[in-house]
Amino acid sequence: MTGTSPDNDERAAVLATARRAKDAAVDLATASRAAKDTALIAMADALVKHSDVIVTANAIDVARAKENGTAEGIVDRLTLTPDRIRDIADALRDVADLADPVGVVIRGWTQPNGLQIRQVRVPLGVLGIIYEARPNVTVDAAGLGLKSGNAVLLRGSSSAYDSNTALVNVMQDALEASGLPRDAVQLVPGTSHESVKHLITARGLVDVVIPRGGAALIRSVVEDSTVPSIETGIGNCHVYVDKDADVEKAVRILVNAKAQRPSVCNAAETFLVHQDIAATFLPAALTALKDAGVTVHGDERIAPYVDASGVGFAPVTDEDWEVEYYSYDIAAGVVDSLEDALRHIRKWGSGHTEAIVTDSVSSAQRFVAGVDAAAVMVNASTRFTDGGEFGFGAEIGISTQKLHARGPMGLPELTSTTYVVTGDGQVRG
């Protein structure tokens, strides 16, 4: 007797989920703003109401992660508390307050022959979101997908499976009670890598896949997917302190960029300081970093300033220059010029966020023109590269590619466009 393999069963389950999402996307594409906003508020209220259920499920994931020796920064990303759930719910309410991108006319004109042409925003359709141990992404992706008229297939990591299951169940119940399709938000079946493969090769059912996570995850999805993908990159972010920087301002920005929350992609992983200001800046900066609990991985020109500050120190390596730490560690070096800083960033940067601290307009302009990044900060912390901080509400991710969307991806970035051409009987000669 011939049976089916577990892999075939899993593939069938993933494709069945995608088909349900495709059907739900049809209904969502024409849903009114009022209907979508009502559902978003209902989802937010339900998350808070059932926070005890969610926290209980999350505790299973957190305990498993600790037993497996997961890094502290990753455990922090995984952990949900009642306060964090309230924050996540508030992000949904913020999305409800935002303008609906669907139906917005980007541009329009009338041809000499009388044809009226409009370019109008429309949903992408079915979004596949693949991400690691961050259950808040489950809610952010669901909310942004719903508001932009897209059905969402969520494939979080197996380490957050219990948390994501609880979150999706709560949101699906709220959706259904609000009159929108329950299948507008679904968890992708399976916890193996094969379930990811089935999702990213479901061309024709899934319209776009968006990976969020470390370099290995993103590379795997981008290279193996037959579904169009939007690449979100790792955050090897730099803070460059120019020779014309205000030292107090520079120290404040650096410490915030590194230590305010080190386990996120917009945290600074390297700082560079111009040689002309190093003797003034480094004593203050290293002391402040020590007070924040940061260990510095510095070059030989940083080393002479270490003992007086008492900061934790290790000699920098090539791995330090390129790594995304997710921890209270930072690489550091002294450069001879702004151009040297730019060369260093071009070599080691990930195209996410780069910052300069300077009082020189010309230096700021040269830095902005010379770095290749989704966001460039002038006299501000790298931590501001964020959909909420940009006024987008929750974000689906930060794109480091150059096609379709770049930087924090809010509602408009989750739409495509349709040209609507209106005539009065015109035919082409």
C-alpha positions as CSV (number, residue, x, y, z in Angstrom):
1,M,0.0,0.0,0.0
2,T,1.4,3.4,-1.0
3,G,1.3,6.2,1.5
4,T,2.3,9.9,1.4
5,S,5.6,11.1,2.9
6,P,5.7,13.5,5.9
7,D,7.2,16.1,3.5
8,N,4.4,15.8,1.0
9,D,1.9,16.1,3.8
10,E,3.5,19.2,5.1
11,R,3.7,20.7,1.6
12,A,0.0,20.0,1.0
13,A,-0.8,21.7,4.3
14,V,1.2,24.8,3.5
15,L,-0.3,25.1,0.0
16,A,-3.8,24.6,1.4
17,T,-3.1,27.5,3.9
18,A,-1.9,29.6,1.0
19,R,-5.0,28.9,-1.0
20,R,-7.2,30.0,1.9
21,A,-5.1,33.2,2.1
22,K,-5.6,33.8,-1.6
23,D,-9.3,33.6,-1.2
24,A,-9.3,35.9,1.9
25,A,-7.2,38.4,0.0
26,V,-10.0,38.8,-2.6
27,D,-12.3,40.0,0.2
28,L,-9.7,42.2,1.9
29,A,-8.9,44.0,-1.3
30,T,-12.3,45.6,-1.4
31,A,-12.9,45.9,2.4
32,S,-13.6,49.5,3.5
33,R,-11.3,51.4,5.8
34,A,-14.0,51.3,8.5
35,A,-14.2,47.5,8.4
36,K,-10.4,47.1,8.5
37,D,-10.0,49.6,11.4
38,T,-12.8,48.0,13.4
39,A,-11.0,44.7,13.1
40,L,-7.7,46.2,14.1
41,I,-9.1,47.7,17.2
42,A,-10.9,44.4,18.0
43,M,-7.6,42.6,17.6
44,A,-5.8,45.0,19.9
45,D,-8.5,44.7,22.6
46,A,-8.4,40.9,22.3
47,L,-4.7,40.8,22.8
48,V,-4.9,42.7,26.0
49,K,-7.9,40.8,27.2
50,H,-6.1,37.5,26.6
51,S,-2.6,38.5,27.7
52,D,-2.6,35.9,30.4
53,V,-3.1,33.1,27.8
54,I,-0.4,34.7,25.6
55,V,2.1,35.1,28.4
56,T,1.6,31.5,29.5
57,A,2.3,30.2,26.0
58,N,5.3,32.5,25.7
59,A,6.7,31.2,29.0
60,I,7.0,27.8,27.3
61,D,9.1,29.2,24.5
62,V,11.3,31.3,26.8
63,A,12.0,28.3,29.1
64,R,12.9,26.2,26.1
65,A,15.2,28.9,24.7
66,K,17.0,29.2,28.0
67,E,17.4,25.4,28.3
68,N,19.0,25.5,24.8
69,G,21.5,28.1,25.8
70,T,20.0,30.8,23.6
71,A,21.9,34.2,23.8
72,E,20.4,36.7,26.2
73,G,19.7,39.2,23.5
74,I,17.6,36.7,21.5
75,V,15.7,35.6,24.7
76,D,14.9,39.3,25.2
77,R,13.5,39.5,21.7
78,L,11.4,36.4,22.4
79,T,10.0,37.4,25.7
80,L,6.4,38.8,26.1
81,T,5.1,40.5,29.2
82,P,1.7,42.2,29.9
83,D,3.4,45.5,29.3
84,R,4.9,44.4,26.0
85,I,1.6,43.0,24.9
86,R,-0.1,46.4,25.7
87,D,2.6,48.1,23.6
88,I,2.0,45.7,20.7
89,A,-1.8,46.3,21.0
90,D,-1.2,50.0,21.0
91,A,0.8,49.6,17.8
92,L,-2.3,48.0,16.2
93,R,-4.4,51.0,17.3
94,D,-1.8,53.3,15.8
95,V,-2.1,51.5,12.5
96,A,-5.9,51.9,12.6
97,D,-5.3,55.7,12.9
98,L,-3.2,55.8,9.8
99,A,-4.6,56.7,6.4
100,D,-5.6,53.7,4.2
101,P,-3.2,53.4,1.3
102,V,-5.5,51.4,-0.9
103,G,-7.2,53.4,-3.6
104,V,-4.9,56.4,-3.2
105,V,-4.1,58.0,-6.6
106,I,-0.4,58.5,-6.9
107,R,-0.6,60.5,-10.1
108,G,-3.1,61.2,-12.8
109,W,-3.3,63.0,-16.1
110,T,-5.4,63.3,-19.3
111,Q,-3.9,62.4,-22.7
112,P,-4.5,64.6,-25.8
113,N,-6.9,61.9,-27.0
114,G,-9.1,62.4,-23.9
115,L,-8.0,59.2,-22.1
116,Q,-7.9,59.8,-18.3
117,I,-5.0,57.8,-16.7
118,R,-4.6,57.3,-13.0
119,Q,-2.0,55.3,-11.1
120,V,-3.8,53.8,-8.0
121,R,-2.5,51.9,-5.0
122,V,-3.7,48.3,-4.7
123,P,-2.8,45.5,-2.3
124,L,0.0,43.1,-3.1
125,G,-2.2,40.2,-2.3
126,V,-0.8,37.4,-0.1
127,L,2.3,38.2,2.0
128,G,4.6,35.5,3.4
129,I,6.5,36.8,6.4
130,I,9.4,34.7,7.6
131,Y,11.1,35.8,10.8
132,E,13.0,34.6,13.8
133,A,12.3,34.8,17.6
134,R,10.3,38.0,17.7
135,P,6.6,37.3,18.4
136,N,5.8,41.1,18.2
137,V,6.4,40.7,14.5
138,T,3.5,38.3,14.4
139,V,1.1,41.1,15.4
140,D,2.9,43.9,13.5
141,A,2.8,41.9,10.3
142,A,-0.9,40.9,10.8
143,G,-1.9,44.6,11.4
144,L,0.0,46.1,8.6
145,G,-1.1,43.4,6.2
146,L,-4.8,43.8,7.2
147,K,-4.7,47.6,6.9
148,S,-3.1,47.5,3.4
149,G,-5.7,44.9,2.2
150,N,-3.3,41.9,2.2
151,A,-3.7,38.4,3.6
152,V,-0.7,37.4,5.7
153,L,1.0,34.0,6.1
154,L,3.2,34.1,9.2
155,R,6.2,31.7,9.5
156,G,7.9,32.5,12.7
157,S,10.8,30.5,14.1
158,S,10.1,27.2,15.9
159,S,11.5,28.8,19.1
160,A,8.4,31.1,19.2
161,Y,5.9,28.5,18.0
162,D,3.7,28.5,21.2
163,S,3.7,32.3,21.4
164,N,2.8,32.7,17.8
165,T,0.1,30.1,17.9
166,A,-1.6,31.9,20.8
167,L,-1.3,35.3,19.2
168,V,-2.7,34.2,15.9
169,N,-5.6,32.3,17.5
170,V,-6.6,35.5,19.4
171,M,-6.3,37.7,16.3
172,Q,-8.3,35.2,14.1
173,D,-11.1,35.1,16.6
174,A,-11.2,38.9,16.7
175,L,-11.2,39.1,12.9
176,E,-14.0,36.6,12.5
177,A,-16.1,38.5,15.1
178,S,-15.5,41.7,13.2
179,G,-16.8,40.2,10.0
180,L,-13.5,39.8,8.1
181,P,-12.1,36.5,6.9
182,R,-10.4,34.5,9.6
183,D,-8.0,33.3,7.0
184,A,-6.7,36.8,6.4
185,V,-4.1,36.0,9.1
186,Q,-2.7,32.5,9.3
187,L,0.3,30.7,10.8
188,V,2.1,28.6,8.3
189,P,1.9,24.9,9.2
190,G,5.1,23.1,10.3
191,T,8.2,24.0,12.2
192,S,10.9,22.4,9.9
193,H,12.9,24.3,7.3
194,E,10.9,22.4,4.7
195,S,7.8,24.3,5.6
196,V,9.7,27.5,4.8
197,K,10.8,26.0,1.5
198,H,7.2,25.2,0.6
199,L,6.1,28.7,1.4
200,I,8.7,30.5,-0.6
201,T,8.1,28.3,-3.7
202,A,4.3,28.7,-3.7
203,R,4.5,30.9,-6.7
204,G,1.0,31.8,-7.9
205,L,-0.5,31.5,-4.4
206,V,1.9,33.8,-2.5
207,D,2.7,37.2,-4.1
208,V,5.6,38.4,-2.0
209,V,7.8,36.9,0.7
210,I,9.6,39.1,3.3
211,P,12.3,37.6,5.5
212,R,13.2,39.2,8.8
213,G,16.1,38.0,10.8
214,G,19.8,37.2,10.7
215,A,22.0,37.1,7.6
216,A,21.7,33.3,7.2
217,L,17.9,33.4,7.2
218,I,17.7,36.3,4.7
219,R,20.2,34.8,2.4
220,S,18.5,31.5,2.4
221,V,15.1,33.0,1.5
222,V,16.4,35.3,-1.1
223,E,18.5,32.7,-2.9
224,D,15.9,29.8,-2.7
225,S,12.6,31.6,-3.2
226,T,10.7,31.4,-6.5
227,V,8.2,33.9,-5.1
228,P,9.4,37.6,-5.4
229,S,11.1,38.7,-2.2
230,I,11.8,41.9,-0.4
231,E,15.2,41.7,1.3
232,T,15.4,43.1,4.9
233,G,19.0,43.2,5.9
234,I,21.0,42.9,9.1
235,G,21.9,46.0,10.9
236,N,25.6,46.6,11.1
237,C,25.1,50.2,11.9
238,H,27.9,52.8,12.4
239,V,28.3,56.1,14.3
240,Y,31.0,58.3,12.9
241,V,32.2,61.1,15.1
242,D,33.6,63.9,12.9
243,K,36.4,66.2,13.8
244,D,33.8,69.0,14.1
245,A,31.5,67.2,16.4
246,D,30.1,68.5,19.7
247,V,31.6,66.0,22.1
248,E,28.7,66.0,24.6
249,K,26.2,65.5,21.8
250,A,28.3,62.7,20.3
251,V,28.6,60.8,23.5
252,R,24.9,61.0,24.1
253,I,24.1,59.8,20.6
254,L,26.6,57.0,20.7
255,V,25.5,55.6,24.1
256,N,21.8,55.7,23.0
257,A,22.6,54.1,19.6
258,K,24.4,51.2,21.3
259,A,22.9,50.7,24.7
260,Q,19.2,51.9,24.6
261,R,18.3,48.5,23.3
262,P,21.2,46.5,21.9
263,S,19.2,43.5,20.7
264,V,17.6,45.2,17.7
265,C,18.7,45.8,14.1
266,N,19.1,49.6,14.4
267,A,21.5,49.5,17.3
268,A,25.0,50.7,16.6
269,E,27.6,48.0,16.2
270,T,30.6,50.2,15.4
271,F,31.8,53.7,16.1
272,L,34.5,55.5,14.3
273,V,36.1,58.7,15.5
274,H,38.2,61.3,13.6
275,Q,41.8,61.4,14.8
276,D,41.6,65.2,15.4
277,I,38.9,64.8,18.1
278,A,39.9,61.4,19.5
279,A,41.8,62.7,22.5
280,T,38.8,64.8,23.6
281,F,36.0,62.4,22.7
282,L,37.4,59.0,23.7
283,P,37.9,59.5,27.4
284,A,34.3,60.7,27.8
285,A,32.9,58.2,25.4
286,L,34.6,55.1,26.9
287,T,33.6,56.1,30.4
288,A,30.0,56.5,29.3
289,L,30.1,53.2,27.5
290,K,31.6,51.5,30.6
291,D,28.8,53.0,32.7
292,A,26.3,51.5,30.2
293,G,27.9,48.1,30.5
294,V,29.3,48.0,27.0
295,T,32.5,46.2,26.1
296,V,34.6,47.8,23.4
297,H,36.4,45.8,20.7
298,G,38.9,48.5,19.6
299,D,41.8,49.0,17.3
300,E,45.3,49.9,18.5
301,R,44.5,53.6,18.4
302,I,41.6,53.1,20.9
303,A,43.7,51.0,23.3
304,P,45.7,53.9,24.9
305,Y,42.4,55.4,26.2
306,V,41.0,52.2,27.8
307,D,42.7,52.0,31.2
308,A,41.7,55.4,32.4
309,S,38.1,54.7,31.6
310,G,37.9,51.2,33.0
311,V,35.8,50.0,30.1
312,G,35.8,46.3,29.1
313,F,38.1,45.9,26.1
314,A,39.2,43.4,23.5
315,P,41.4,43.9,20.4
316,V,39.2,44.3,17.3
317,T,39.1,41.6,14.6
318,D,37.6,41.4,11.1
319,E,34.7,39.4,12.6
320,D,34.0,42.3,15.0
321,W,33.9,44.8,12.2
322,E,31.2,42.8,10.3
323,V,29.1,41.2,13.1
324,E,25.7,42.2,14.4
325,Y,26.3,41.7,18.1
326,Y,22.7,41.8,19.6
327,S,24.6,42.5,22.8
328,Y,26.4,45.2,24.9
329,D,29.5,45.0,22.6
330,I,30.7,47.5,20.1
331,A,33.6,47.7,17.6
332,A,35.6,50.9,17.6
333,G,38.4,52.6,15.6
334,V,40.1,55.9,15.0
335,V,40.2,57.1,11.4
336,D,42.4,59.8,9.7
337,S,39.6,61.4,7.8
338,L,35.9,61.4,6.9
339,E,36.9,59.7,3.6
340,D,38.5,56.9,5.6
341,A,35.3,56.5,7.6
342,L,33.3,56.2,4.4
343,R,35.7,53.6,3.1
344,H,35.4,51.6,6.3
345,I,31.6,51.8,6.2
346,R,31.5,50.8,2.5
347,K,33.6,47.7,3.3
348,W,31.8,46.5,6.5
349,G,28.4,48.2,6.5
350,S,25.2,46.3,5.8
351,G,23.3,49.1,4.1
352,H,20.9,49.6,7.0
353,T,21.6,52.8,9.0
354,E,24.7,55.0,9.2
355,A,25.1,58.1,11.4
356,I,27.4,61.1,11.5
357,V,27.8,63.5,14.4
358,T,29.2,66.9,13.2
359,D,28.6,70.6,13.3
360,S,30.0,70.9,9.8
361,V,27.4,71.2,7.1
362,S,29.9,70.2,4.4
363,S,30.9,67.1,6.3
364,A,27.3,66.1,6.8
365,Q,26.6,66.6,3.1
366,R,29.6,64.6,2.1
367,F,28.7,61.8,4.5
368,V,25.1,61.6,3.3
369,A,26.2,61.5,-0.3
370,G,29.0,59.0,0.3
371,V,27.2,56.2,2.3
372,D,25.0,53.6,0.7
373,A,22.3,53.0,3.3
374,A,18.6,52.8,3.7
375,A,18.7,55.5,6.3
376,V,21.4,58.1,7.1
377,M,21.3,60.0,10.4
378,V,22.8,63.4,10.9
379,N,23.3,64.3,14.6
380,A,20.8,61.6,15.7
381,S,20.8,58.1,17.0
382,T,20.6,55.1,14.7
383,R,17.8,53.9,16.9
384,F,15.4,56.2,15.0
385,T,15.3,54.0,11.9
386,D,12.0,52.5,12.8
387,G,8.5,52.7,11.3
388,G,7.0,54.0,14.5
389,E,9.6,56.7,14.9
390,F,9.1,57.7,11.2
391,G,5.4,58.1,11.8
392,F,4.4,55.0,9.8
393,G,3.0,53.1,12.8
394,A,4.3,49.5,13.1
395,E,6.6,48.3,10.3
396,I,6.8,45.1,8.5
397,G,10.6,45.3,8.3
398,I,13.5,47.5,7.2
399,S,14.4,46.9,3.6
400,T,18.0,47.2,2.6
401,Q,17.4,46.4,-1.1
402,K,16.9,49.1,-3.7
403,L,13.8,47.9,-5.6
404,H,10.2,48.6,-4.7
405,A,10.9,49.6,-1.1
406,R,13.9,50.7,1.0
407,G,14.1,51.6,4.6
408,P,11.3,51.1,7.1
409,M,8.4,49.5,5.3
410,G,5.0,50.9,6.3
411,L,1.6,50.7,4.6
412,P,2.4,52.2,1.2
413,E,5.3,49.8,0.8
414,L,2.8,46.9,1.1
415,T,0.9,48.0,-2.0
416,S,1.5,47.8,-5.7
417,T,-0.2,50.0,-8.3
418,T,-2.8,49.6,-11.0
419,Y,-3.2,52.0,-13.9
420,V,-6.9,52.8,-14.4
421,V,-7.6,54.2,-17.8
422,T,-11.0,55.8,-18.5
423,G,-12.1,56.7,-22.0
424,D,-15.3,57.5,-24.0
425,G,-15.0,55.1,-26.8
426,Q,-11.5,55.8,-27.9
427,V,-9.7,53.2,-30.1
428,R,-6.1,53.1,-31.2
429,G,-5.4,53.9,-34.8
